[in-house]
Amino acid sequence: MQSHGFEAHRHFPFLPGAALLLCVLSGCGKVEERPPEQILAARKQALEELNGLGTNGLGTNGLGTNGLGTNGLGTNGLASAEFSTWFQTNPELNAQVMKYFIFCAVPAGETRTHADPASGTTYSWMGGLGLAPDWSEGMPANMAEQQLVSACLAAHVNRYGARVPISLLGRDARGAVIPFTNEELKDFQQKEACFFGNLFNGEGVFSGDDGSRLAQNLSSARFCALTDGSDSKDDALEDDERCAPMRRIRRIKCNKLCEEDPQKKFYATCSYNGVTYRAITTRMRQTDVFKCGDRICQYTERCGTGDTPHNCKDCGPCP
């Protein structure tokens, strides 16, 4: 699903209708408390709907200078002159970034709004994972929150702009586990990637392979995460350019970079360039791993006469 900027007062259908709409229109920050099972269902559906952030959303678009890091994600932060100036540099792109940003940082059942004085449009973004609880309450972001939101943004990137459901695992900045079920792990059987870094202080953001290396004729619908089997030197250089500014750490698996969480379902931290980061781990469905040779030309495959995604007979000979 190609992602676009939010329209005024747009909201997700899985959130409480009347109460949420009243809250969005009035500009409040919280809605009524919901049972844990409803919050879990909301997060699951959101993770299936939200997965198309462009790589340009991770670029040098001012995440470190938009004022949110020091002003918090409360009303004051989104109403600050710093944020308004940043937002108006590219409202369409920055509205898309904020959709994912707020979903990652703010708890489910809460909303954040911004009234753009330049266009007269009020944008509304819904919380989901709540990875940054202190930041969400209006306090300056601590290092753990910066790292987790950075990793979460990276985990939602899809270079193809395709809607590919994922399972996102980890802990929030206070140490609470992102809720998941055994059914979710069975549905999303393919281990995919670990994501970590810090977009707010210039250290960058990184991804590493968590799953088994794909066979030479397979490719992943989740570009910039799971490495396919045709990972030649030339392909690697091209893929790195297409994934920039995210850096794919090749030939070093997540289990060599990261420390596993006590629950043994995801990684708690990953270390790179002498820095240890809070991490996010992802899984995907096996049906989103494509095979060259099945007579279907997938969007991950290129024209050719061979059996690899970069030279695939399914797409026919190149002109």
Residue frames relative to the residue before (quaternion, step in Angstrom):
aa qw qx qy qz dx dy dz
M 1.0000 0.0000 0.0000 0.0000 0.00 0.00 0.00
Q 0.3589 -0.7286 0.5413 0.2174 3.55 -0.69 1.06
S 0.3104 -0.7684 0.5324 0.1726 3.56 -0.82 0.97
H 0.0757 -0.7795 0.6209 0.0326 3.53 -1.11 0.74
G 0.6485 -0.4977 0.3843 0.4290 3.56 -1.25 0.18
F 0.5586 -0.6142 0.4443 0.3367 3.56 -1.15 0.62
E 0.3883 -0.6621 0.5837 0.2649 3.52 -1.19 0.64
A 0.6801 -0.4827 0.3441 0.4313 3.55 -1.23 0.31
H 0.8686 0.0370 -0.0686 0.4893 3.55 -0.96 1.03
R 0.3520 0.7275 -0.5215 0.2736 3.58 1.11 0.45
H 0.0032 0.8087 -0.5881 0.0132 3.61 -1.00 0.73
F 0.5635 -0.6077 0.4432 0.3416 3.56 -1.24 0.53
P 0.5302 -0.6732 0.4152 0.3056 3.58 -0.97 0.81
F 0.6527 0.5390 -0.3464 0.4043 3.61 1.06 -0.44
L 0.6056 0.5548 -0.3680 0.4359 3.60 1.21 -0.16
P 0.6665 -0.5370 0.3211 0.4054 3.60 -1.11 0.59
G 0.4798 -0.7544 0.3781 0.2402 3.53 -0.49 1.26
A 0.8043 0.3233 -0.1953 0.4588 3.59 0.13 -1.25
A 0.6674 0.5037 -0.3098 0.4527 3.56 0.88 -0.92
L 0.6701 0.4974 -0.3042 0.4595 3.56 0.95 -0.88
L 0.6559 0.5180 -0.3256 0.4421 3.57 0.88 -0.90
L 0.6299 0.5214 -0.3309 0.4710 3.58 0.99 -0.80
C 0.6596 0.5141 -0.3057 0.4552 3.56 0.99 -0.87
V 0.6544 0.5125 -0.3187 0.4556 3.57 0.92 -0.88
L 0.6865 0.4918 -0.2896 0.4505 3.56 0.88 -0.93
S 0.7289 0.4139 -0.2458 0.4868 3.56 1.04 -0.67
G 0.4875 -0.7073 0.4043 0.3141 3.58 1.29 -0.11
C 0.4154 0.7092 -0.4896 0.2911 3.61 1.14 0.31
G 0.5131 -0.6908 0.4349 0.2653 3.56 -1.25 0.32
K 0.8081 0.2247 -0.1093 0.5334 3.62 1.01 -0.60
V 0.2103 -0.7318 0.6275 0.1626 3.51 -1.29 0.47
E 0.7515 -0.4112 0.2606 0.4453 3.54 -1.30 0.11
E 0.5758 -0.5908 0.4423 0.3518 3.54 -1.19 0.64
R 0.1768 -0.7831 0.5889 0.0931 3.57 -1.09 0.75
P 0.6082 -0.5539 0.4090 0.3951 3.59 -1.16 0.50
P 0.6446 -0.5584 0.3547 0.3833 3.62 -1.09 0.65
E 0.6544 0.5238 -0.3329 0.4320 3.60 0.96 -0.79
Q 0.6273 0.5173 -0.3417 0.4713 3.60 1.11 -0.60
I 0.6414 0.5155 -0.3240 0.4668 3.57 0.99 -0.80
L 0.6413 0.5205 -0.3205 0.4637 3.58 0.99 -0.85
A 0.6555 0.5062 -0.3111 0.4661 3.58 0.95 -0.84
A 0.6396 0.5286 -0.3222 0.4558 3.57 1.02 -0.81
R 0.6587 0.5064 -0.3092 0.4627 3.55 0.94 -0.88
K 0.6488 0.5234 -0.3238 0.4475 3.57 0.94 -0.88
Q 0.6859 0.4735 -0.2994 0.4644 3.58 0.85 -0.92
A 0.6384 0.5295 -0.3353 0.4467 3.58 1.00 -0.77
L 0.6509 0.5109 -0.3234 0.4590 3.58 0.98 -0.79
E 0.6469 0.4878 -0.3266 0.4867 3.59 1.14 -0.49
E 0.6958 0.4633 -0.2737 0.4757 3.59 1.08 -0.65
L 0.7463 0.3802 -0.2015 0.5078 3.58 0.98 -0.88
N 0.4640 0.6501 -0.5096 0.3199 3.57 -0.34 1.15
G 0.5966 0.5570 -0.3882 0.4280 3.55 0.53 1.12
L 0.2721 0.7656 -0.5362 0.2287 3.57 1.11 0.56
G 0.3960 -0.7268 0.5102 0.2336 3.56 -0.80 1.00
T 0.6125 -0.5637 0.3975 0.3862 3.55 -1.16 0.55
N 0.5907 0.5764 -0.3797 0.4178 3.59 1.13 -0.51
G 0.5699 0.5895 -0.3805 0.4277 3.57 1.24 -0.30
L 0.6785 0.4497 -0.2806 0.5087 3.56 1.28 -0.34
G 0.5081 0.7026 -0.3924 0.3069 3.56 1.27 -0.18
T 0.7160 -0.4276 0.3334 0.4397 3.49 -1.33 -0.23
N 0.2532 0.7921 -0.5092 0.2218 3.54 0.64 1.16
G 0.6959 -0.5526 0.2705 0.3705 3.54 1.09 0.66
L 0.2765 0.7790 -0.5279 0.1952 3.62 1.12 0.41
G 0.6900 0.4758 -0.2842 0.4656 3.56 1.12 -0.60
T 0.7611 0.3520 -0.1829 0.5132 3.57 1.24 -0.28
N 0.4916 0.6894 -0.4273 0.3171 3.60 1.20 0.22
G 0.5873 -0.6306 0.3469 0.3702 3.57 1.27 0.19
L 0.5588 0.6336 -0.3976 0.3581 3.60 1.15 -0.35
G 0.6019 0.5975 -0.3597 0.3890 3.57 1.04 -0.71
T 0.7716 0.3301 -0.1697 0.5166 3.56 0.99 -0.84
N 0.7204 0.4462 -0.2532 0.4667 3.60 1.12 -0.59
G 0.4783 -0.6859 0.4334 0.3360 3.58 1.23 -0.24
L 0.5132 -0.6560 0.4765 0.2815 3.53 -1.35 0.23
G 0.4134 0.6764 -0.4931 0.3585 3.55 1.12 0.65
T 0.7829 -0.3258 0.2370 0.4740 3.55 -1.29 -0.18
N 0.6669 0.5227 -0.3166 0.4263 3.58 0.89 -0.88
G 0.6473 0.5443 -0.3242 0.4238 3.58 0.99 -0.82
L 0.7363 0.4111 -0.2324 0.4846 3.56 0.86 -0.95
A 0.6703 0.4607 -0.3045 0.4957 3.58 1.25 -0.16
S 0.4737 0.7018 -0.4322 0.3104 3.59 1.25 -0.04
A 0.6075 -0.5584 0.4227 0.3749 3.55 -1.23 0.48
E 0.6111 0.5614 -0.3502 0.4345 3.61 1.06 -0.73
F 0.6869 0.4747 -0.2916 0.4666 3.55 0.86 -0.96
S 0.6481 0.5306 -0.3201 0.4427 3.58 0.92 -0.88
T 0.6472 0.5138 -0.3155 0.4664 3.58 0.97 -0.85
W 0.6553 0.5063 -0.3034 0.4713 3.57 0.95 -0.90
F 0.6742 0.5214 -0.3069 0.4235 3.56 0.81 -1.01
Q 0.7022 0.4865 -0.2736 0.4421 3.57 0.95 -0.87
T 0.4979 0.6414 -0.4479 0.3743 3.63 1.19 -0.12
N 0.7780 -0.0962 0.0769 0.6161 3.59 1.14 -0.63
P 0.1820 -0.8500 0.4803 0.1172 3.60 0.40 1.20
E 0.6588 0.5172 -0.3348 0.4317 3.62 0.89 -0.82
L 0.6922 0.4551 -0.2770 0.4868 3.58 0.85 -0.94
N 0.7049 0.4771 -0.2822 0.4427 3.58 0.82 -0.94
A 0.5882 0.5382 -0.3733 0.4743 3.60 1.15 -0.46
Q 0.6337 0.5124 -0.3263 0.4790 3.58 1.07 -0.73
V 0.6451 0.5160 -0.3212 0.4631 3.58 0.93 -0.88
M 0.6778 0.5018 -0.2989 0.4466 3.57 0.89 -0.89
K 0.5657 0.5869 -0.3884 0.4298 3.60 1.10 -0.59
Y 0.7136 0.4208 -0.2425 0.5049 3.56 0.90 -0.94
F 0.6080 0.5804 -0.3373 0.4239 3.55 1.03 -0.85
I 0.7125 0.4389 -0.2571 0.4833 3.57 0.77 -1.05
F 0.6144 0.5423 -0.3552 0.4497 3.60 0.99 -0.72
C 0.6856 0.4812 -0.2848 0.4661 3.59 0.93 -0.86
A 0.7740 0.4266 -0.1995 0.4232 3.56 0.77 -1.07
V 0.7770 0.3859 -0.1612 0.4705 3.57 0.89 -1.01
P 0.5440 -0.6429 0.4235 0.3339 3.62 -0.97 0.76
A 0.6064 -0.5389 0.4466 0.3774 3.54 -1.27 0.49
G 0.7437 0.3774 -0.2936 0.4671 3.56 -1.06 0.76
E 0.6849 0.4089 -0.2874 0.5301 3.57 1.29 -0.02
T 0.1717 -0.7752 0.6008 0.0932 3.53 -1.23 0.49
R 0.1608 -0.7516 0.6292 0.1157 3.55 -1.24 0.51
T 0.1254 -0.8102 0.5714 0.0371 3.57 -0.94 0.89
H 0.0837 -0.7664 0.6341 0.0597 3.51 -1.28 0.49
A 0.2284 -0.7551 0.6035 0.1162 3.55 -0.83 1.07
D 0.2359 -0.7915 0.5526 0.1118 3.56 -0.44 1.22
P 0.3273 -0.7813 0.4915 0.2020 3.63 -0.36 1.16
A 0.6095 0.5801 -0.3595 0.4036 3.59 1.10 -0.55
S 0.7971 0.2750 -0.1351 0.5203 3.59 0.93 -0.87
G 0.4240 -0.7007 0.4681 0.3317 3.57 1.20 -0.41
T 0.5237 0.6380 -0.3985 0.3998 3.60 1.30 0.17
T 0.2243 -0.7381 0.6184 0.1502 3.54 -1.09 0.76
Y 0.1949 -0.7834 0.5853 0.0754 3.54 -0.69 1.16
S 0.1055 -0.7907 0.6018 0.0391 3.55 -1.05 0.78
W 0.0496 -0.8043 0.5920 -0.0141 3.57 -0.86 1.01
M 0.3304 -0.7859 0.5044 0.1371 3.55 -0.91 0.98
G 0.4418 -0.6823 0.5212 0.2601 3.55 -1.05 0.81
G 0.1139 -0.8156 0.5648 0.0538 3.55 -1.24 0.37
L 0.8369 0.2323 -0.0958 0.4863 3.56 0.41 -1.24
G 0.2565 -0.8110 0.4962 0.1741 3.60 1.10 -0.54
L 0.2088 0.8231 -0.5049 0.1546 3.57 1.02 0.77
A 0.7716 0.2852 -0.1453 0.5498 3.59 1.17 -0.52
P 0.0870 -0.8645 0.4920 0.0544 3.61 0.50 1.13
D 0.6664 0.4853 -0.3216 0.4658 3.63 0.91 -0.78
W 0.6341 0.5300 -0.3062 0.4726 3.54 0.98 -0.91
S 0.6478 0.5359 -0.3136 0.4413 3.57 0.98 -0.88
E 0.6978 0.4682 -0.2656 0.4725 3.56 1.14 -0.65
G 0.6818 -0.5346 0.2711 0.4194 3.57 1.26 0.29
M 0.5453 0.6068 -0.4073 0.4105 3.58 1.26 0.09
P 0.6195 -0.5240 0.4052 0.4213 3.60 -1.18 0.37
A 0.5350 -0.6412 0.4485 0.3185 3.57 -1.08 0.72
N 0.2897 -0.7269 0.5895 0.2006 3.55 -0.93 0.86
M 0.7258 -0.4601 0.2816 0.4269 3.58 -1.26 0.26
A 0.6415 0.5302 -0.3320 0.4441 3.59 0.94 -0.85
E 0.6666 0.4986 -0.3068 0.4614 3.59 0.96 -0.83
Q 0.6226 0.5286 -0.3406 0.4659 3.59 0.98 -0.77
Q 0.6844 0.4954 -0.2872 0.4514 3.56 0.89 -0.94
L 0.6875 0.4900 -0.2940 0.4482 3.58 0.86 -0.90
V 0.6543 0.4885 -0.3212 0.4798 3.59 0.95 -0.78
S 0.6143 0.5369 -0.3426 0.4658 3.60 1.04 -0.73
A 0.6791 0.4876 -0.2894 0.4661 3.58 0.89 -0.95
C 0.6513 0.5199 -0.3113 0.4567 3.55 1.01 -0.81
L 0.6249 0.5205 -0.3369 0.4744 3.60 0.99 -0.79
A 0.6638 0.5051 -0.3055 0.4593 3.58 0.90 -0.93
A 0.6492 0.5415 -0.3205 0.4273 3.59 0.98 -0.81
H 0.6970 0.4694 -0.2704 0.4698 3.59 1.17 -0.52
V 0.4783 0.6749 -0.4439 0.3446 3.58 1.24 -0.04
N 0.0505 0.7499 -0.6596 0.0073 3.53 -1.10 0.78
R 0.3820 -0.7667 0.4739 0.2040 3.55 -0.35 1.29
Y 0.6694 0.4955 -0.2991 0.4658 3.59 1.12 -0.60
G 0.4021 -0.7129 0.4784 0.3181 3.58 1.20 -0.35
A 0.4606 0.7016 -0.4248 0.3394 3.57 1.26 0.35
R 0.4393 -0.6592 0.5392 0.2860 3.55 -1.22 0.52
V 0.1143 0.7843 -0.5917 0.1474 3.55 -0.35 1.29
P 0.3564 -0.7530 0.5050 0.2259 3.63 -0.39 1.13
I 0.0695 -0.7846 0.6155 0.0277 3.56 -1.12 0.71
S 0.3149 -0.6658 0.6271 0.2537 3.51 -1.38 0.22
L 0.1276 -0.8064 0.5768 0.0269 3.57 -0.67 1.12
L 0.0581 -0.8331 0.5481 -0.0475 3.56 -0.61 1.21
G 0.3808 0.7046 -0.5427 0.2531 3.56 -1.13 0.68
R 0.4626 -0.6334 0.5294 0.3233 3.53 -1.31 -0.44
D 0.4754 -0.6415 0.5022 0.3321 3.55 -1.17 0.47
A 0.7364 -0.4519 0.2743 0.4222 3.58 -1.29 0.14
R 0.6702 0.4612 -0.3004 0.4979 3.59 1.23 -0.31
G 0.6133 -0.5968 0.3259 0.4018 3.57 1.29 0.03
A 0.4967 0.6472 -0.4427 0.3721 3.61 1.23 0.06
V 0.4678 -0.6866 0.4863 0.2709 3.57 -0.97 0.91
I 0.4614 -0.6197 0.5520 0.3136 3.57 -1.09 0.76
P 0.4642 -0.7131 0.4308 0.3008 3.64 -0.55 1.05
F 0.1082 0.7573 -0.6409 0.0632 3.55 -1.13 0.77
T 0.3053 -0.7371 0.5725 0.1889 3.54 -1.28 0.31
N 0.6236 -0.5239 0.4148 0.4056 3.57 -1.28 0.31
E 0.6032 0.5562 -0.3528 0.4498 3.57 1.11 -0.67
E 0.6224 0.5378 -0.3386 0.4569 3.58 1.05 -0.74
L 0.6721 0.4948 -0.3000 0.4619 3.59 0.90 -0.88
K 0.6445 0.5052 -0.3222 0.4749 3.60 1.07 -0.67
D 0.6500 0.5146 -0.3086 0.4663 3.57 1.05 -0.80
F 0.7547 0.2697 -0.1468 0.5798 3.56 1.00 -0.88
Q 0.0278 -0.8704 0.4912 -0.0176 3.57 0.49 1.24
Q 0.6653 0.5290 -0.3102 0.4258 3.57 1.07 -0.68
K 0.3132 -0.7182 0.5895 0.1964 3.57 -0.60 1.12
E 0.2018 -0.8385 0.5017 0.0673 3.55 -0.83 0.97
A 0.8040 -0.2560 0.2539 0.4727 3.58 0.14 -1.26
C 0.2801 -0.6725 0.6430 0.2364 3.48 -1.45 0.16
F 0.1338 -0.7849 0.6031 0.0474 3.57 -1.02 0.84
F 0.1597 0.7796 -0.5897 0.1377 3.57 -0.98 0.84
G 0.3812 0.7066 -0.5430 0.2458 3.54 -1.30 0.35
N 0.2766 -0.7318 0.5865 0.2096 3.55 -1.28 -0.36
L 0.2281 -0.8052 0.5401 0.0889 3.56 -0.39 1.29
F 0.6586 0.5660 -0.2934 0.3997 3.57 1.22 -0.43
N 0.7643 0.3088 -0.2004 0.5294 3.60 1.17 -0.32
G 0.6241 -0.6020 0.3182 0.3832 3.56 1.27 0.34
E 0.4802 0.6852 -0.4403 0.3257 3.61 1.21 0.09
G 0.4925 -0.6767 0.4182 0.3532 3.57 1.22 -0.34
V 0.3192 -0.7232 0.5786 0.2007 3.52 -1.34 0.01
F 0.1719 -0.8215 0.5437 0.0021 3.55 -0.98 0.96
S 0.1182 -0.7582 0.6326 0.1046 3.52 -1.31 0.43
G 0.0892 -0.7861 0.6104 0.0382 3.54 -1.16 0.69
D 0.5543 -0.6156 0.4498 0.3338 3.58 -1.17 0.59
D 0.1521 -0.7765 0.6048 0.0902 3.54 -0.99 0.88
G 0.6885 0.4771 -0.2832 0.4670 3.58 1.08 -0.66
S 0.6547 -0.4620 0.4032 0.4420 3.52 -1.35 0.06
R 0.5829 -0.5857 0.4236 0.3712 3.56 -1.05 0.72
L 0.4482 -0.7040 0.4829 0.2651 3.55 -0.83 0.99
A 0.5699 -0.5783 0.4601 0.3593 3.54 -1.17 0.61
Q 0.6936 -0.5316 0.3059 0.3779 3.54 -1.22 0.58
N 0.7299 0.4277 -0.2405 0.4759 3.59 1.10 -0.61
L 0.6201 0.5509 -0.3349 0.4471 3.60 1.28 0.14
S 0.0431 -0.7792 0.6246 0.0309 3.55 -1.24 0.53
S 0.4146 -0.7251 0.5078 0.2110 3.52 -1.17 0.68
A 0.4725 -0.6626 0.5097 0.2789 3.54 -1.09 0.79
R 0.6691 0.4563 -0.2777 0.5166 3.55 1.31 -0.26
F 0.1608 -0.8164 0.5522 0.0527 3.53 0.26 1.31
C 0.7854 0.2987 -0.2653 0.4728 3.59 -1.18 0.72
A 0.6756 0.4310 -0.3119 0.5105 3.59 1.22 0.24
L 0.8259 0.1303 -0.0466 0.5466 3.58 -0.02 -1.29
T 0.3517 -0.7567 0.5174 0.1896 3.59 -0.73 1.08
D 0.3386 -0.7477 0.5303 0.2121 3.57 -0.90 0.89
G 0.6915 -0.5387 0.3246 0.3553 3.53 -1.33 0.28
S 0.6594 0.4957 -0.3191 0.4666 3.61 1.19 -0.25
D 0.2693 0.8174 -0.4667 0.2037 3.54 1.16 0.66
S 0.0407 0.8045 -0.5867 0.0829 3.56 0.38 1.26
K 0.6918 -0.4714 0.3317 0.4350 3.58 -1.26 0.24
D 0.6743 0.4909 -0.3010 0.4623 3.59 0.92 -0.92
D 0.6466 0.5097 -0.3214 0.4678 3.57 0.97 -0.84
A 0.6375 0.5392 -0.3292 0.4410 3.58 0.99 -0.83
L 0.6555 0.5056 -0.3172 0.4627 3.58 0.94 -0.84
E 0.6665 0.4938 -0.3057 0.4675 3.57 0.95 -0.85
D 0.6551 0.5153 -0.3120 0.4561 3.56 0.94 -0.88
D 0.6259 0.5347 -0.3405 0.4542 3.58 1.02 -0.78
E 0.6468 0.5082 -0.3221 0.4687 3.58 0.99 -0.76
R 0.6875 0.4838 -0.2819 0.4625 3.57 0.98 -0.83
C 0.6986 0.4499 -0.2680 0.4876 3.60 1.19 -0.46
A 0.4467 0.7113 -0.4513 0.3013 3.59 1.23 -0.31
P 0.5535 -0.1382 -0.8197 -0.0504 1.56 -2.09 1.39
M 0.4452 0.6543 -0.4942 0.3598 3.60 1.19 0.15
R 0.2130 -0.7743 0.5832 0.1223 3.55 -0.99 0.81
R 0.2740 -0.7507 0.5820 0.1504 3.54 -0.80 1.06
I 0.2502 -0.7583 0.5844 0.1444 3.56 -0.77 1.03
R 0.1648 -0.8448 0.5073 0.0417 3.53 -0.23 1.30
R 0.8569 0.2028 -0.1576 0.4470 3.49 -1.34 0.59
I 0.6622 0.3573 -0.3340 0.5677 3.57 1.24 0.44
K 0.3165 -0.7908 0.4937 0.1753 3.57 -0.36 1.22
C 0.6704 -0.5042 0.3696 0.3996 3.54 -1.28 0.45
N 0.6686 0.5191 -0.3232 0.4232 3.60 0.96 -0.76
K 0.6376 0.4812 -0.3307 0.5026 3.58 1.31 -0.10
L 0.6995 0.4535 -0.2486 0.4932 3.57 1.23 -0.52
C 0.8033 0.3388 -0.0891 0.4817 3.52 1.08 -0.82
E 0.3843 -0.6777 0.5803 0.2374 3.52 -1.37 0.42
E 0.4132 -0.7302 0.4910 0.2345 3.54 -0.76 1.05
D 0.4987 -0.6350 0.5053 0.3045 3.54 -1.13 0.72
P 0.6318 -0.5496 0.3756 0.3972 3.63 -1.09 0.55
Q 0.6287 0.5443 -0.3460 0.4345 3.61 1.12 -0.53
K 0.3488 -0.7825 0.4524 0.2477 3.60 1.31 -0.24
K 0.5680 0.5951 -0.3862 0.4173 3.60 1.19 0.45
F 0.7994 0.0712 -0.0035 0.5965 3.58 1.22 -0.41
Y 0.5262 -0.6191 0.4783 0.3334 3.56 -1.32 0.11
A 0.3921 -0.7284 0.5181 0.2171 3.55 -0.98 0.89
T 0.7974 -0.0186 0.0556 0.6005 3.58 0.94 -0.94
C 0.1310 -0.7473 0.6427 0.1062 3.53 -1.32 0.42
S 0.2141 -0.7895 0.5671 0.0965 3.57 -1.02 0.80
Y 0.1298 0.7749 -0.6049 0.1295 3.54 -0.96 0.96
N 0.8372 0.0819 -0.1016 0.5311 3.57 -1.00 0.87
G 0.7037 -0.4939 0.2614 0.4388 3.57 1.04 0.78
V 0.6523 0.4750 -0.3112 0.5020 3.60 1.28 0.14
T 0.2403 -0.7567 0.5915 0.1407 3.56 -1.01 0.85
Y 0.1284 -0.8200 0.5578 0.0025 3.55 -0.73 1.16
R 0.4821 -0.5714 0.5622 0.3536 3.53 -1.27 0.45
A 0.2060 -0.8297 0.5157 0.0572 3.59 -0.88 0.93
I 0.2312 -0.7037 0.6496 0.1713 3.50 -1.43 0.32
T 0.1855 -0.7791 0.5937 0.0789 3.57 -0.99 0.91
T 0.1318 -0.8063 0.5733 0.0616 3.58 -1.00 0.79
R 0.1379 -0.7335 0.6597 0.0881 3.49 -1.38 0.53
M 0.1506 -0.7864 0.5935 0.0815 3.57 -1.18 0.50
R 0.5786 -0.5751 0.4447 0.3698 3.54 -1.31 0.21
Q 0.5485 -0.6339 0.4344 0.3295 3.55 -1.04 0.77
T 0.5942 0.5785 -0.3623 0.4254 3.59 1.17 -0.49
D 0.6662 0.4729 -0.3033 0.4905 3.59 1.25 -0.24
V 0.5441 0.4922 -0.4380 0.5194 3.53 1.24 0.61
F 0.2031 -0.8348 0.5082 0.0597 3.58 -0.49 1.25
K 0.2957 -0.7654 0.5560 0.1331 3.54 -1.18 0.72
C 0.3172 -0.7028 0.6044 0.2005 3.55 -0.90 0.97
G 0.6905 0.4150 -0.3310 0.4913 3.56 -0.65 1.16
D 0.5994 0.5636 -0.3687 0.4326 3.58 1.28 0.06
R 0.5185 -0.6821 0.3687 0.3604 3.58 1.38 0.29
I 0.6179 0.4718 -0.3668 0.5110 3.58 1.21 0.46
C 0.2827 -0.7527 0.5688 0.1731 3.57 -0.74 1.02
Q 0.1638 -0.8096 0.5607 0.0583 3.55 -0.34 1.28
Y 0.6161 -0.5702 0.3916 0.3767 3.58 -1.23 0.42
T 0.6127 0.5314 -0.3537 0.4660 3.59 1.26 -0.12
E 0.6871 0.4888 -0.2558 0.4728 3.59 1.28 -0.25
R 0.2769 -0.7598 0.5720 0.1376 3.53 -1.20 0.61
C 0.6602 -0.5178 0.3725 0.3965 3.54 -1.27 0.39
G 0.3397 0.7288 -0.5505 0.2247 3.55 -1.21 0.54
T 0.4671 -0.6677 0.5044 0.2854 3.54 -1.29 -0.25
G 0.5918 0.6128 -0.3435 0.3953 3.58 1.28 0.05
D 0.5676 -0.6089 0.4579 0.3120 3.51 -1.35 -0.33
T 0.5860 0.5432 -0.3916 0.4563 3.60 1.16 0.48
P 0.6515 -0.5372 0.3508 0.4049 3.61 -1.10 0.50
H 0.6995 0.4653 -0.2728 0.4687 3.60 1.05 -0.69
N 0.7628 0.1474 -0.0934 0.6227 3.59 1.31 -0.13
C 0.1832 0.8538 -0.4514 0.1836 3.51 0.64 1.24
K 0.4400 -0.7234 0.4797 0.2303 3.54 -0.75 1.12
D 0.5340 0.6319 -0.4066 0.3876 3.60 1.20 -0.40
C 0.7271 0.4266 -0.2273 0.4876 3.58 1.12 -0.67
G 0.5354 -0.6534 0.3846 0.3721 3.57 1.29 0.06
P 0.6658 -0.5020 0.3652 0.4139 3.57 -1.27 0.34
C 0.5093 -0.6336 0.4834 0.3247 3.55 -1.11 0.64
P 0.5713 -0.6022 0.4294 0.3557 3.61 -1.04 0.70
